[in-house]
Amino acid sequence: MNYGTQPPYSVPGQVPPPPQAAPQAYPPIAGYSASETPPAGYSYPVPPAAPQAVPYPAQPMQQAQGSVPVQPYLGYSQAAPVMPFYQAASAPMPASYAVPPAYPAPLYAPAPSYAIKAGRDPRLKGATRSLNRLGLVVLRQTGLAMLWGALFGVLMVLCGVNALLDSSAQLWLSAVAVPLSTALPFVIYLFAIHADLSDYLKFEKVGFVSSLLCVLAGLSICFLGNYPAMAVQRFFGMFGYEAAGSLTNVTTWQEFALEFFSTAIVVPVMEEFAFRGVLFSGLKKHGTAFAVVASALVFSFLHLDFSNVLFALIAGLVFGFLYAKTKNLWLTILIHALNNGYAVFSSHADFFGDRGGMVLEIVFWALIVLGLVALVLLLTVKRKELFSGSQESYSVQPLRVGECVSCIVRSAMFWVLFSIMAVYTATLFF
């Protein structure tokens, strides 16, 4: 009987039975026909076992023809080969297929886990460290100012000049000592860290109208900052406080010109380079708000007298904010110079006759009015141009308001500079 075929079924609807497997064929025995019974004790040879499916790495379904892509294993440098014509892990492998070696377990580097404990946030630690480092540079300014003052004072005495009584000598001493004490420590700092000056000193192009509005608005806020400073001065005056004079008594036009050059040109350039160009830019990686507030506080403390400190704090906030938005140091230098220049003129109004004071008062209020108008225009017409620029990138996540306060309060150099200011202010009560 032929076991390889089945009779046909023609009855409609009738399902044929499944085909039966053919009997196992064994090789013929030598000397015996197929109809003869083999001798007793004869054992037929065992047929070879069918190849078993060897497990291999599961691969995604691939096309049976053409090139087969390679599926990489996570954490392993090589990719697992996919066998052609075998698309699933359950399909049997050919005997010629070599099972690849077992892939090692992927090794993962431990994820950086910052235990954010009180005072352990790396962002806060980094901001405090930056403020301490730059505050130390500012502290060197005070030390150098005292050093240059002592050295030049001795030199003048050796030359027969009494710097305590000669106003011209004092003015020359100030004009020479300011760059050496204010800017030199920050120049050394930039060279020490191999800084790129373009990251600190920015002079980006700003339109003429926008620049004019920024200068007028900033100058008017600085002028208005005199009023809280004078209020504090009058309040402390009831307890014996007497504000220290910041300008020298000049008697000639040559001395006036020298004081104007030192106070309205040299000082603004040097201080804006130091406090906005280097100090502010060095703190800006921790956030604009932190850089503006911290640099303004440090800038104000160096004015020592508390009434001057309050005014300098307001001015420092204005300078820092405008520098952050315009990225042009010339604008802050110009506002600083105009403010200091007006202070020199108003302090020596008698040089301009009897009506000099009245003219300066009119100029003062006219600039305030123009500045307030400019401020309104900046906040309305020029808002998108100046205050809605592209998102700034920071090396770390910017600090929030509470974090800014925490970093400043935790800074050791902040308290050192504050203590120097407090001690100097206390001496003005006696």
SVG drawing of the C-alpha trace seen along z (x, -y; Angstrom):
<svg xmlns="http://www.w3.org/2000/svg" viewBox="-22 -135 84 151">
<polyline fill="none" stroke="black" stroke-width="0.4" points="0.0,0.0 1.2,-3.4 1.3,-5.4 2.5,-8.5 -0.9,-9.4 -4.6,-9.5 -7.7,-8.7 -9.4,-11.8 -12.6,-13.0 -15.3,-14.3 -18.2,-14.5 -19.1,-18.2 -18.7,-19.5 -16.8,-16.5 -13.5,-17.3 -10.8,-14.8 -8.9,-13.2 -5.4,-14.4 -2.7,-12.5 -1.0,-9.6 2.7,-9.7 4.6,-7.2 6.1,-4.2 9.7,-4.5 11.9,-3.2 14.9,-1.1 17.7,-0.1 17.4,3.4 19.2,6.3 21.8,8.0 20.7,11.4 17.0,10.9 14.2,9.7 11.7,7.1 9.0,9.8 11.2,12.0 11.4,11.8 14.8,10.8 16.6,13.3 16.0,13.4 18.1,11.0 18.6,8.6 18.3,5.0 17.5,2.3 19.9,-0.7 18.6,-3.6 17.9,-6.5 19.7,-9.7 17.9,-12.1 16.3,-15.1 18.3,-18.3 17.0,-20.1 16.3,-23.8 19.2,-25.4 18.1,-28.6 19.6,-31.7 19.0,-35.4 15.5,-36.6 15.5,-38.8 12.8,-41.0 11.0,-39.8 13.1,-40.5 12.6,-40.1 13.5,-36.6 15.3,-37.9 18.1,-40.4 20.4,-41.9 19.3,-41.4 19.9,-44.3 21.7,-43.9 20.0,-44.3 22.4,-45.8 22.4,-44.7 22.2,-47.3 25.5,-47.6 27.5,-45.5 29.9,-46.9 29.0,-44.4 25.7,-43.6 24.1,-40.1 23.9,-38.6 20.5,-37.7 20.3,-34.5 18.9,-34.8 15.5,-33.1 15.1,-32.6 13.1,-35.4 11.9,-34.2 13.6,-32.7 11.2,-29.7 12.4,-28.7 15.0,-25.9 18.5,-26.8 20.5,-25.0 23.2,-22.7 25.8,-24.8 24.8,-27.9 27.4,-28.7 25.7,-29.9 27.4,-33.2 28.9,-33.4 26.7,-34.7 26.7,-38.4 28.0,-39.8 25.6,-41.6 25.5,-45.3 27.5,-47.4 25.9,-50.7 27.7,-53.5 25.9,-54.5 23.6,-57.5 24.8,-60.7 22.8,-60.9 23.0,-64.2 21.8,-63.9 20.1,-67.2 20.4,-67.9 20.4,-71.2 23.4,-73.1 24.4,-70.2 22.9,-71.3 25.8,-71.5 24.3,-74.5 24.2,-76.4 27.7,-75.4 29.0,-76.4 27.3,-79.8 28.6,-80.5 32.1,-79.4 32.1,-81.7 31.0,-84.6 33.7,-83.9 36.3,-83.7 35.4,-87.0 34.7,-88.6 38.3,-87.8 39.4,-89.7 37.3,-92.7 38.9,-92.5 42.3,-92.8 41.0,-96.1 40.7,-97.5 44.1,-96.2 45.7,-97.6 44.0,-101.0 45.5,-101.3 48.9,-100.1 49.0,-102.6 47.8,-105.4 50.5,-104.7 53.3,-104.4 52.3,-107.5 51.8,-109.4 55.4,-108.6 56.6,-109.4 55.0,-112.8 56.4,-113.5 59.8,-112.7 59.2,-115.1 58.2,-117.8 54.4,-117.6 51.9,-117.2 49.1,-115.1 46.8,-115.8 46.7,-119.5 47.4,-119.8 44.2,-119.3 46.0,-118.9 48.2,-116.1 45.1,-114.3 43.5,-114.5 46.5,-113.2 46.8,-110.4 43.2,-109.5 43.6,-109.5 46.6,-107.2 45.5,-104.9 42.0,-104.2 43.2,-102.1 45.9,-100.4 43.5,-99.4 40.2,-99.0 41.1,-97.3 44.5,-95.7 43.2,-92.8 40.6,-91.9 43.1,-92.0 45.3,-89.6 42.3,-87.4 41.4,-87.1 45.0,-86.2 45.2,-83.7 42.1,-81.8 43.1,-82.2 39.8,-83.8 38.4,-84.7 37.8,-88.5 34.8,-88.2 33.0,-86.2 33.4,-89.1 33.6,-92.3 30.6,-92.5 30.0,-95.4 27.1,-94.2 25.5,-96.6 22.5,-98.4 20.5,-100.9 20.8,-104.6 17.2,-105.1 17.4,-102.1 20.7,-103.2 19.4,-106.7 16.3,-105.4 18.4,-103.1 20.8,-105.8 18.0,-108.3 16.0,-105.7 19.1,-104.4 20.3,-107.9 16.9,-109.0 16.7,-105.9 20.2,-106.7 19.1,-110.3 16.0,-109.2 18.2,-106.9 19.7,-110.0 16.4,-110.5 16.4,-107.2 20.1,-107.8 19.5,-111.3 16.6,-110.0 18.9,-107.5 21.5,-110.2 19.1,-112.5 17.8,-109.7 21.3,-108.7 22.1,-112.4 19.9,-112.5 22.3,-110.1 25.5,-112.0 26.1,-110.5 28.0,-112.7 28.4,-111.5 31.9,-111.4 32.7,-113.6 33.5,-111.8 34.9,-114.8 37.9,-117.0 37.6,-120.7 38.9,-122.3 39.9,-126.0 41.0,-126.3 39.7,-125.3 42.7,-123.0 41.8,-121.1 38.1,-121.0 39.2,-119.5 41.4,-117.0 38.6,-115.9 36.2,-115.7 38.6,-113.5 39.3,-111.2 35.7,-111.0 33.6,-111.1 35.9,-109.2 38.5,-107.1 36.3,-105.8 33.3,-104.8 35.6,-102.9 37.5,-101.1 34.5,-100.2 32.3,-99.0 35.2,-96.9 35.6,-95.4 32.0,-95.0 30.0,-94.5 32.6,-93.2 34.3,-90.7 32.3,-90.3 28.8,-90.2 30.0,-88.0 31.7,-85.6 28.5,-85.1 26.1,-85.0 26.5,-81.3 24.4,-80.8 21.6,-83.0 21.1,-86.6 19.1,-87.5 21.9,-86.1 24.6,-88.0 22.7,-91.3 22.0,-91.2 25.3,-89.8 27.4,-92.2 25.3,-95.2 25.8,-94.3 29.5,-93.9 29.7,-97.1 27.8,-99.0 29.8,-97.7 33.0,-99.3 31.4,-102.7 31.8,-102.2 29.5,-105.0 26.1,-103.5 24.2,-106.4 26.5,-106.0 26.1,-102.3 22.3,-102.6 22.7,-104.8 25.4,-102.6 23.1,-99.5 20.3,-101.1 22.8,-102.2 24.4,-98.7 21.1,-97.1 20.4,-99.4 23.8,-98.9 23.7,-95.1 20.2,-94.8 21.0,-97.0 24.2,-95.1 22.4,-91.8 19.8,-92.9 21.9,-95.0 25.2,-93.2 26.9,-96.5 29.3,-97.7 29.6,-101.2 26.0,-101.9 26.7,-101.3 29.9,-103.2 28.1,-106.2 25.3,-106.2 27.9,-105.9 30.0,-108.7 27.0,-111.1 25.9,-110.4 29.4,-111.0 29.9,-114.0 26.7,-115.6 27.8,-115.0 31.1,-116.9 29.2,-119.8 26.6,-120.0 29.3,-119.8 31.2,-122.8 28.2,-124.8 29.8,-128.0 32.3,-127.8 29.4,-128.7 28.2,-131.8 25.1,-132.5 22.7,-130.8 24.8,-127.7 22.9,-125.8 19.5,-126.7 20.6,-125.6 21.8,-122.3 18.5,-121.8 16.6,-122.3 18.8,-119.9 18.4,-117.4 14.6,-117.4 14.5,-117.6 16.7,-114.4 14.4,-112.7 11.3,-113.5 12.9,-112.5 14.2,-109.3 10.8,-108.3 9.4,-108.8 12.2,-106.7 11.5,-104.0 7.9,-103.9 8.9,-103.6 11.4,-100.8 8.7,-98.8 6.1,-99.3 7.6,-100.0 11.0,-98.5 10.1,-95.7 10.3,-92.9 13.5,-94.3 15.4,-94.6 13.7,-92.4 12.3,-89.4 15.5,-88.1 16.4,-84.5 16.6,-82.1 20.0,-82.4 22.1,-79.3 23.6,-78.6 26.2,-76.1 24.0,-75.2 20.3,-75.6 19.6,-79.2 19.0,-79.9 15.6,-80.8 15.0,-83.9 15.2,-82.0 18.3,-80.2 20.0,-83.5 19.4,-84.8 20.7,-81.6 23.9,-81.6 24.6,-85.3 24.0,-84.9 26.2,-81.7 29.1,-83.5 32.0,-84.3 33.3,-87.1 29.9,-88.8 30.1,-89.1 33.7,-90.2 32.8,-93.1 29.7,-93.9 31.7,-94.0 34.2,-96.5 31.3,-98.7 29.6,-98.5 32.8,-99.3 33.5,-102.3 30.0,-103.6 30.2,-103.2 33.2,-105.5 31.0,-108.3 28.9,-108.4 31.8,-109.7"/>
</svg>
